[in-house]
């Protein structure tokens, strides 16, 4: 940054932004699964939880891209406000799309992104593509009688290997910040 001229001010402090409103995104969440990975095409979750705790083996042992879909209605935004999406806990990587437009890829904490520019007044579609590791799929493939989906030439995973948490764990919040 290059400044011209003179000033008597030696420093400038950015005003602190404060959260003025928080909306927790409740269920149901539609979760769509990548094809040919052993999971159904989609499920509905009333609340977010690790996919590894699901009753269906195809979901429990899923590895790949799971797309979480929900809606958010925006009544308005005031000058100086920004809308932040906070995904809470994600296992392991998330790609955020608002109204079909990619906003960010988040790979570490905090899983937060400014979605102000992508939102519109009224109903908005929120899609979160979550990519997990392949450990749970390998555990599923190691189960007796399992139809294998993956292949590894050096199998280190056994049927009793601990499962990893996977998916969007949340809580997912939409926060309005005011400067």
N, C-alpha and C positions, 0 to 999 in steps of 0.2 A: 504494500500500500504506500503510495506516495502522496504526501500532503504538501500543498503550496501555501505560502504566506506564513504569518505568525499567529500564535495563540498564547493565551495566558494559562490555558488548561494543559496540564502535563499528563493526565490520565483520563480515561473514560470508562465507566463501569456499566456493563449491560444490566438492564433491569432483570430481576429474577422473575421467571415465569412461574405461575402458580396453577395448580389444577383447580378448576372451578366446578367441574362436573365430571362424574364417572358413571359410565353405563356398563354393567356386566352383561356380556353376551351369553344368554341362556340358550338351552337347547329348545327344540331338537336341532341337532347338527346332522346334515346329510354327509356321509363319508363315501366317496367313490374310490374304487381301487383300480390300480393298473391291471390290465387284462393279463391272463395266463400266468398269474402268480399264486393261484390256489385260493384266492379270496372270492367272495361273491362280487358282483358288479358294484353294489352299494349296500350300505346299511344306514340306519338312523340311530343316533345316540342322543338320549335325553340329557345326558351330562357328559362332559369330557372325562376320559380316563385312558390309561395305557391300553393300547390295542392288545398287548400281551396278556391282559386279564380277561379278554373276551371269551365267551363260551364256545364260539365256533372256531374250530381248528384253523380254517382258512384265514380268519382274521387274526387269531392269536399268533400264528407263525408267519404272518405276512411280512414281506420285505419288498420295498419299492416305493412308489409314489402313492400316497393316500391324499385325496383332495377333500378338504373340509369346506362345506358350503353353508352359509347363513346369510341373513338379510339384516340391514341396519337402516332405519329411517332417520333422516336428518331434517329437522324442521327449519334450521337456519344457522348461520354462523356470523358472528359479529366481527367488526374490525379489531385487529389485534389478537384474535383467537386462532389457535391451530388445533387440529384434531389429530390425536395420536392413537395408534393401534398398538396395544400391549398384549402380546400373545402369552405372557406368563412363561410356562415351561414348555419347551419343544424338544423332542427327541427324533431327529438330530438336526435337521436343517429345514428352513421354511422359505417358500416363495410366496409373496403376498400379491394378490390381484384384486383390484377394486373395479367393479363394473367392467371386468374383462381386460383391464389394463394392468400390466405388471408394474408394481410400485417398488418392490425391493426383494432382495434375497438376504435372509438373515441366517447367520451361521454360528452366532455366539450371543451370550447374554450381554446386555438386556435385549430381548427379542421385541424391539419397539421400532415403529416407523411413523413418520408424519404422513398422514393420508389426506390432508386438507385439500390438496390440488386435485385429487382423483374423485372426491365425493361430489355428489350433486344433491340439490334439495329434493327431498322425497325418498323413495326406496332405492337402496344401494345393495348390490351383490358383493359379498365378501367371500373370496376363495383363498384358501391357504393350502398350498401343495406342501406336504410334509414328507421328507425323504428320510428313511431310517436305515440303520445298518442291516447287514444280512445275517447277523447272529441268530435271531429268532427263526428265520427260514431254515437255517442249517440245523437248528435243534429240531424243528418240525420234520425235516427230511431224515433225521437220525432216529425218529420214532419207529418202533417195530411195525412193519406192514405199510409204512407211509409211501405214497406215490411221490417220488423225488421230483423236485422242481429245479434244484440247483445241482451243480457238480463241482467237486474240489478233488484235486489229486492227492491232497494231504489232509485227510479228515481228522481234525483236532476236536471237533464238537461231538459230544455223546448225547444220548437221549436225556440224561439227567443234568446236562450243562445248564447253569442258571440262565433264565431268560432276561433280556434287557427291557427296560421301559421303552415304549415306542409310540410315536404319533404326537398329536397336539394334546398336551395335558392341561394347559391353561393355568389359572383362569384367564379368559380373553376379556380385555377391557377396552372400551373406547373412552379416552379421556380428553376433555376440552381444557386446553391450557390458555391462560390469559397473560399477556406480558404487561 
